[in-house]
Amino acid sequence: MEMIFLGTACMQPTKERNHSAAFITFKNEGILVDCGEGTQRQMRIAGIKPTKVTKILISHWHGDHVLGLPGLIQTIGANEYSGTLQIYGPRGTKKFIELVQKTFVGHEGVKFIVKEIESGVFFDGPDFKLECLPLVHSIPCLGFNFIEKDRRRIKVATVKTLGIPQGPLLGKLQRGNSVIFKGKKIMPGDVTYIVKGKKISFICDTLVCNNCYTLAKNADVLVSESVYTSKHEDKAREYKHLTAKQAALIANKAGAKKLILTHFSQRYKNTQEIEEDAKDYFSNVVCAYDLMKIKI
C-alpha cells in the first residue's frame, strides 16, 4: 500500500503546493481523495496513469478540493477507461456532477456512478472497506477511513512439518476454514496467523468535533488538515479549520500512530512553524509536501 500527496495547499495554490488531493494505491485499486485544480498534472509528474483511478472520494464541494474533477474525468475518458469510475461525496454531489457534465463537453467516454454518502461504511470489499463521518465545516463535509481487512498468513514451517501440500487445503485454511488431512482435523489457528490490517484516516476541513476522534481512533496514519498554527486559532475558528496543535491533540487522544499534516495556508513560507506547533503535543508528526510518498 502506498499513498502520495498530489496537493497540500489550502485555498490558494503556491509555487510549491498544488490544491488538495491524495492518492492511495492498494492492489488493483486507485483511490483519489479530493481532486483540486491541477491534480491530473500532478498525477502525470508522479507517474500515475489516469486510468488507475477506480474511486474518487470528495470531502466537500469547495473549489480547492474539486476543481480538478472535470479535467480528470475528461482525460480518463480519452484513455480508453474500461472500468466504471465510482464517485462518492456528501449530499449534493449528484447535482454538482450533473452540472459538471452540462458545463463541460467530453465526458461521454467514461462510465461512472455517483453515490451520496453521510455516515458509516459506504464500500465493503474483500480486502478493505471505506467509511465516512460528517465533519463541521461551512458546507457539508466528510472525513474518511480506509481500513484494510485483517488477513491470514500461512505458518510455512508448521505446514512443512505436517506435510500439507500446496493447493485447496491450504486455501481453505487461509480462508479460516478447518480441513481434514490424513484423518486429522487441522484448525486454521494451527497453521496460520493473523496480520492486522492498516488504517488510514483523513480529517478534512473542520472544526474540532467528536467525529474527528472517532475517525482517527487507532489509525496507523492520520492525515489531517492544518491550515494554521495555534497563533492563528481565531482565524481557524472563523473559517472552520484546524490548527496544527488541534490536529496533534486529536492524534494524541485518538491513539494514532503517525500524524501527517496537510492543507496549509499560503501565509506560511515553510512548514517548520506548523510542525513545531504540532510536535509539542504529538511527537510522530510530519508535514506533507507535494509528491511526497509513504509506504504503509
C-alpha positions in Angstrom: 0.0 0.0 0.0 1.3 3.4 -0.9 0.0 7.0 -0.6 1.2 10.0 -2.5 0.2 13.6 -1.7 -0.6 15.3 -5.0 -1.6 18.6 -3.5 -1.0 20.1 0.0 -2.1 23.8 -0.3 -5.2 25.4 1.1 -7.5 27.8 -0.8 -4.7 29.3 -3.0 -2.0 27.1 -4.6 1.6 28.3 -4.3 4.7 27.7 -6.5 5.5 24.7 -4.4 2.0 23.4 -3.5 -1.0 22.3 -5.5 -4.6 22.2 -4.5 -5.8 19.3 -2.3 -5.5 15.7 -3.4 -4.1 12.4 -2.2 -3.9 9.1 -3.9 -3.9 5.6 -2.3 -2.6 2.6 -4.3 -3.8 -0.7 -3.0 -3.7 -3.9 -5.1 -5.8 -3.1 -8.2 -7.4 -0.1 -6.6 -6.5 3.6 -7.0 -8.4 5.8 -4.6 -8.2 9.6 -5.0 -9.2 11.6 -2.0 -10.3 15.0 -3.3 -9.3 16.5 -6.7 -8.2 20.0 -6.6 -7.3 22.1 -9.6 -4.2 20.7 -11.3 -4.5 17.2 -9.9 -4.2 15.4 -13.2 -0.9 17.2 -14.0 0.4 16.2 -10.6 -0.5 12.7 -11.4 1.5 12.9 -14.6 4.5 14.2 -12.7 4.1 11.3 -10.2 3.8 8.7 -13.0 0.2 7.8 -12.1 -1.9 6.9 -15.2 -5.4 8.5 -15.1 -6.9 5.1 -15.8 -5.5 3.8 -12.5 -8.2 5.8 -10.6 -11.0 3.5 -9.6 -12.7 5.6 -6.8 -12.9 9.3 -6.1 -13.8 10.4 -2.6 -15.0 14.0 -2.3 -14.8 15.6 1.1 -16.8 18.7 0.2 -17.5 21.0 -2.7 -15.3 23.9 -2.1 -13.3 24.7 -5.3 -9.8 23.9 -3.9 -11.0 20.3 -3.4 -12.9 19.6 -6.6 -11.9 22.0 -9.5 -9.7 19.3 -11.0 -12.6 16.9 -11.5 -13.8 17.9 -14.9 -10.4 17.7 -16.5 -9.5 14.4 -14.8 -12.8 12.8 -15.9 -12.3 14.0 -19.5 -8.7 12.6 -19.5 -9.8 9.3 -18.1 -12.4 9.1 -20.9 -9.8 9.9 -23.5 -7.6 7.0 -22.3 -10.0 4.1 -23.1 -11.0 3.6 -19.5 -12.6 0.1 -19.3 -14.0 0.2 -15.7 -16.8 2.1 -14.0 -15.5 5.0 -12.0 -17.0 5.3 -8.6 -17.5 8.8 -7.2 -18.5 9.3 -3.6 -19.3 12.5 -1.8 -21.7 14.4 0.6 -25.2 15.3 -0.1 -25.5 17.5 -3.3 -22.8 15.6 -5.1 -25.1 14.1 -7.7 -26.4 17.6 -8.6 -22.9 19.0 -8.8 -21.7 16.2 -11.1 -24.7 16.7 -13.3 -23.8 20.4 -13.6 -20.2 19.4 -14.5 -21.5 17.2 -17.2 -23.6 20.0 -18.6 -20.9 22.6 -18.4 -18.0 20.7 -20.0 -18.0 18.6 -23.2 -16.1 15.4 -23.5 -17.2 13.1 -20.6 -19.1 10.7 -22.8 -16.4 8.1 -22.8 -16.5 7.5 -19.1 -18.8 5.2 -17.3 -19.3 6.3 -13.7 -21.6 6.0 -10.8 -22.2 8.7 -8.2 -23.2 7.9 -4.6 -24.1 10.4 -1.9 -22.9 9.3 1.5 -23.4 10.5 5.0 -22.1 8.3 7.8 -20.7 4.8 8.2 -19.4 2.2 5.8 -20.1 3.0 2.2 -17.9 0.4 0.5 -17.1 -3.1 1.7 -14.9 -5.2 -0.5 -13.0 -8.5 0.1 -9.7 -6.7 1.1 -10.7 -3.3 2.5 -13.6 -1.1 3.4 -14.3 2.6 3.3 -16.2 4.6 5.8 -17.1 8.3 6.4 -18.3 10.6 9.1 -19.6 14.2 8.8 -17.4 17.0 10.0 -18.1 20.6 11.0 -17.3 23.0 8.1 -19.1 25.9 6.4 -20.7 23.4 4.0 -21.4 19.6 4.3 -18.0 18.0 4.6 -16.9 14.4 5.2 -13.9 12.7 6.8 -12.8 9.2 5.6 -11.3 6.0 6.8 -9.6 3.4 4.5 -9.5 0.2 6.5 -7.6 -2.8 5.3 -9.1 -6.1 6.4 -7.2 -8.5 8.6 -5.7 -11.4 6.6 -4.4 -14.9 7.4 -0.8 -15.9 6.6 0.5 -19.5 6.4 3.0 -20.7 9.0 5.3 -22.1 6.4 7.5 -24.2 8.8 4.4 -25.7 10.5 2.8 -26.6 7.2 6.1 -28.3 6.1 6.3 -30.3 9.3 2.7 -31.5 8.9 3.3 -32.2 5.2 0.2 -30.3 4.0 0.7 -29.8 0.2 0.1 -26.6 -1.7 -3.4 -26.4 -3.1 -7.0 -26.4 -2.0 -6.4 -27.5 1.6 -4.1 -24.5 2.3 -6.5 -22.3 0.5 -9.4 -23.3 2.9 -7.2 -22.9 5.9 -6.2 -19.4 4.8 -9.8 -18.5 4.4 -10.4 -19.5 8.0 -11.9 -23.0 7.5 -10.8 -26.2 9.1 -9.7 -29.2 7.0 -9.2 -33.0 7.4 -5.7 -34.1 6.5 -4.6 -37.7 6.9 -7.6 -38.4 9.2 -6.8 -35.5 11.5 -8.7 -32.2 11.8 -6.5 -29.2 11.2 -7.8 -25.9 12.6 -6.9 -22.6 10.9 -5.2 -21.4 14.1 -2.8 -24.4 13.9 -1.2 -23.4 10.7 -2.0 -19.7 10.1 -1.6 -16.4 11.9 -3.5 -13.1 11.6 -1.9 -10.0 10.1 -3.7 -6.9 11.3 -4.9 -4.6 8.5 -3.8 -1.0 8.3 -6.0 2.1 8.8 -5.6 5.4 7.1 -7.8 8.3 8.4 -8.5 11.6 6.7 -9.7 14.6 8.7 -10.7 17.1 6.1 -11.8 20.7 6.6 -13.5 21.0 10.0 -13.6 22.5 13.5 -12.7 20.1 16.3 -15.6 17.7 16.8 -16.3 14.3 18.2 -16.2 12.7 14.8 -12.5 13.8 14.4 -11.6 11.5 17.3 -13.9 8.7 16.1 -12.3 8.8 12.6 -8.7 8.9 14.0 -9.1 6.2 16.6 -6.1 3.8 16.4 -5.2 5.0 12.9 -1.9 3.8 11.6 -1.7 7.0 9.6 -3.8 10.1 10.3 -3.9 12.7 7.6 -5.3 15.9 8.9 -5.8 19.4 7.6 -3.8 22.0 9.4 -4.4 25.4 7.8 -3.0 27.4 10.6 -0.7 27.3 13.6 -2.2 27.9 17.1 -1.1 31.5 16.8 -4.0 32.0 14.4 -6.6 29.9 16.2 -9.0 32.8 15.8 -8.8 32.5 12.0 -9.1 28.7 12.2 -12.3 29.1 14.2 -13.7 31.8 11.8 -13.1 29.7 8.7 -13.9 26.4 10.4 -10.4 24.8 10.1 -8.0 23.1 12.4 -4.7 24.3 13.8 -1.6 22.1 13.9 -2.0 22.0 17.7 -5.6 20.8 17.5 -4.7 18.1 14.9 -1.9 16.9 17.2 -4.2 16.8 20.2 -6.7 14.7 18.2 -4.0 12.3 17.1 -2.8 12.0 20.7 -6.2 11.4 22.3 -7.3 9.0 19.5 -4.2 6.8 19.8 -3.0 7.4 16.2 0.5 6.0 15.4 1.5 8.7 12.9 0.2 12.2 12.0 0.7 13.8 8.6 -0.4 17.4 8.4 -1.5 19.0 5.1 -3.7 21.7 3.6 -1.5 24.7 4.6 -2.3 28.4 4.3 -0.2 30.2 1.8 0.8 32.7 4.6 3.5 30.2 5.7 6.7 30.3 3.7 7.7 26.8 5.1 6.1 24.3 7.4 8.7 24.4 10.2 6.5 26.5 12.4 3.5 24.3 11.7 5.4 21.1 12.5 6.8 22.5 15.7 3.4 23.7 16.8 2.1 20.1 16.5 5.2 18.4 18.0 4.6 20.0 21.3 1.5 17.7 21.6 2.3 14.7 19.4 5.8 13.5 18.6 5.4 11.4 15.4 4.3 14.1 13.1 5.4 15.3 9.7 4.2 18.0 7.3 3.3 16.7 3.8 4.7 18.2 0.7 3.6 17.8 -2.9 4.6 14.4 -4.4 5.6 13.0 -1.0 5.2 9.2 -1.0 4.8 6.9 2.0 4.6 3.2 2.2 2.0 1.9 4.7 
